[in-house]
């Protein structure tokens, strides 16, 4: 029984990491594509907010899956 649980948790972690990488690529793409007229500092603030939000969401998903 524990083995199945570990496999499920492992799959969730791998999916979360893959999602995080894809999200980071998307955020970076948006970062370079859109805000050309904004100053660099503002762009980094927006980028940080996006990345931080994604990470918090992923960690939340992992913990909810562990709780269940």
ZIWO-V918261 format. One record per helix or strand of 3 or more residues. SS is the DSSP state (alpha for helix, beta for strand). FROM is the first residue (numbers start at 1). LEN is the number of residues. If there is no record, write none. Layout:
SS | FROM | LEN
SS | FROM | LEN
This chain:
alpha | 2 | 32
alpha | 40 | 28
